[in-house]
Amino acid sequence: MSDRPPNTNPDSAQTRERLLDAAEKLFAEQGFRSASVRDITREAKCNIASVNYHFGGKSNLYREVFLRRLRDLRERRLARIAELRGGRPSLERLLRAFASAFVDPLVEEGAGRRWVMLVSHELIDPHLPPETFLGEMVEPVQGALAAAVSEAAPGLDPADALLASQSLMGQLLHLVNLLRCPRSGPAPALAELVDHTVRFSAAGIRSLQRVPA
């Protein structure tokens, strides 16, 4: 991340956002190596020097593109978990609501599709510090979900709650990837896939609950 202090000039802030938008689009389409600074600044309608000014270079711009999306998705998921915990939901309602909050932003056209493409490029050709996804997204969301699952399934060991949260998130990521795969016939219905995943996960969690003697 750039060490440059934030600029409060509205025009400068708008330029920064245009660069992030343009970089997200081109990194998603072409990957880090193929998307040039020249192409990004042309797409953003600003000069080449603006990348160094706002981000300190292409690598930091790439990282900021990911951080912007990771933090947005993280806060949306954490907010949904917090909202649900306040209402003391059933286990199925908790899992279903979380699954929707997790999957919906990833399958929508536009930002969702770009994000999936960005992550795919990063997995194939990594350029981010290895702790980026864990620290910014996986661990905070996983921990909050595990706490909510423990409340909704009394008697569940905290370690099992954490593993169940990991399993659910992994299944949901698989659903997103499955829906993106080319196919000759119609795509499976997302609602049916989510419903199966929720029922499967809820049954697994309940099988691990310790019933008081």
N, C-alpha and C positions, 0 to 999 in steps of 0.2 A: 504494500500500500504506500502511496506517496506520503512523504512527511510534510508536504506543503500545507500551510494553514488554510482553512476554508475561506473562499472569497465571497464576500457579501454583495458584490455587484450583481444585480439581477441579470444583466446581459451575460456576464461571465458564467453564472449558474445555469442559464439556459444553454450556453455553448457546451458546458459539461454534460448536461442531460442529452443533448443532441449527439455528442460523441458516444455516450454510453448506449443510446438507442441504435446508432449506426453500427457500432462495434458488435453489439449483441446480434444484430441481423447478419452481419458478414461472418463473424466467428461461427455462428450456427450453420450458415450455408457452406462455408469453406474450411473451417477449422483455423486454429491459431496460425499455423505456418503460412497458409495460402492467403489469408486476409492481410493485405498490406496496410501500413499506416496511411499511405497515399489514398488507397481506396476508401478507407474509413473516413478520412477527413473530407474526401469528395462527397461521400454519401451524407455526411453531417453538415456540408456546406460551410466549412471553416478551414483555416490554414493548417499546414502540417505542424507548425510549431505549437499549436494548441494542445496536442497530445502530451508533449513534454511539459508544457506549462501546467496542465491540470492533473496529470497522472505520473509524470516522470518517465514515460516511455510506454512502449507497447505491452510489455509484460504486466506492468501495474494496471494498465487499462483493462487487460484481460481479466485480471484478478478482481477488479472492481465490478466488472460485468457480472461475474459469478456471485460476489458478495451481495450485490443489490438484490438479485433474485433469491438467493439463499435466505437472506434476512427477511424478505417479504413473505416467503413461504413459511419460514419458521414462525414468524409472529402470527400469521393467520392460523396456523395449526395450534400454537400454544393458546391463542385466544379462544379457539373453539373448545379445547380441552378444559380451560378454566371455566368457560360458560357452562359446560356440561357438568362439571364437578359441583357447581353451585346448586344444581337441581337434583343431585343424587340420583342419576339415571340407572336404569337396569343395565346389566352387562351388554345385552344385545343393542340397546339404544346407544350406549357409549361407543361401541365398536362401529356401528353403522354410521353414526354421525362423524366419527373420526375418519372413517373410510371415505366418506363423501368429501370432507374437507381436504383429504390427502389427494384423492384422484382427480376431482373436478378441475382444479387449476392446470393439471398436466395434460388433460385431453382436449381442452378448448383450443380452437384454432388461434393462430397468432402467437401470443406470448407462451402458451403451453407447448405448442409444437416447437418453437424456437428453443425453449428450455430443454426439452428432451433431446433435440439435436445437439445442443451445446454439451450436455452431459455425455452424449455418445462420443463426440469428438474427444472430449477430455479423457474418457476411459481408454480410448484407443491410443491417444498420443498425449500423455499427461504433461501439464505445464504448471499446475498449482501445487503448493505445498501439500504434502499428504494429509495433514491434519485439518485441511480446510473444511471438507464435508463433515467430518466427525465433530469438530468444534463448533461450527456455525449452524449445523442443522441436526445431525443424527442424534448426538448425545442429549441436547436440550429437549428435543421432542420425545425421544425415547424415554427419558427420565420422567417427564410429565405424564406421558401416557401410562407408564408402568404404575405411577402413583394412583392415577385414576382407576386403572384396572384393579389394583389392590382394594380400593374402596368399594368397587362394584362387585368384587368376588371375595368376600370375607373368608379368611382361612387360607388364602393363597400365599405361599411363600414369596417374599419380595424378589428372590432370585428368579423364581418361575414367572412372576409378573413381568420382569425385565425381559426374559427370554420370549415370553408370549408377545410382548410389544415388538421385539425385533422380528419375530416370525410374521406378525401381521403386516408390518411395514414392508418386509421382503415380498410377501404375497401381493401386496398392492402395487409395488413397483413392477412385478411380473405382469400383472394385468395391464398396466399402461403399455409395457413393451409388446404384449400380445396384441393389443388393439392397433399398434403401429405397424405390425407385420403385414407385408403384401399377401393377398389371398385371392383365390379365384372366386370364391363364394362370398356370401354376406358375412360381415363381421359379427362376432358374438355380441349379444346385448350386454352393455356395461352393467345395467341394473342387476341382471341375473348373475353375472360374475361376482359383483360386490356382495350380493345376498348370499351366495354360496360361501364366499370367503368369510363373511361375518358368522354364519352359522357354524362353519367348520372351526373357526377360531374360538367361538364361545363354548362349543362342546369340548374342545381341547382344554381350555382354561378350567372349565367346571370339573373335568376329570382330575385335575391337580389340586382342587380345593381340599383342605383337610377338614373333615367333619368332626366337630367336638365330640368327645366320648360321652 
